[in-house]
Amino acid sequence: QQMSSGIDQSKLVIVFITQRYMDKVAGRGPNGDKDNCLLEFNYAANKKGASKLIAIVMEDRCSNSNKWDGPIGFFLGTHLYYSFKKDSDLKQCAQDVAAEMKARLKQT
């Protein structure tokens, strides 16, 4: 309930992409199709649409968005993403995401 309420009240949703997260969202985690990550991502994607989701890649192995599968590939595979794969990426990533948020919020 709290997660869906938070999504409902948000204008944008940031999605931090790791292989483990993609597996869980695709129902391949230990909780299968009852995983909270899967439920929350699907709710956010369906409620907000891909234009309101901002992807941040957290691992090198997730850098090729053509290899994203499951719901993440479906909703975000063709969209721009930001890189936060190394600690040294933090400042640039934060600046880029802040600018992207401002731009997207102006469109609403």
Stockholm file with secondary structure:
# STOCKHOLM 1.0

chainA/1-108         QQMSSGIDQSKLVIVFITQRYMDKVAGRGPNGDKDNCLLEFNYAANKKGASKLIAIVMEDRCSNSNKWDGPIGFFLGTHLYYSFKKDSDLKQCAQDVAAEMKARLKQT
#=GR chainA/1-108 SS CHHHHHHHHCSCEEEEECHHHHHHHTTCSTTGGGCHHHHHHHHHHHHHCGGGEEEEECSGGGCCGGGCCHHHHHHHTTSCEEECSSGGGHHHHHHHHHHHHHHHHHTC
#=GC SS_cons         CHHHHHHHHCSCEEEEECHHHHHHHTTCSTTGGGCHHHHHHHHHHHHHCGGGEEEEECSGGGCCGGGCCHHHHHHHTTSCEEECSSGGGHHHHHHHHHHHHHHHHHTC
//
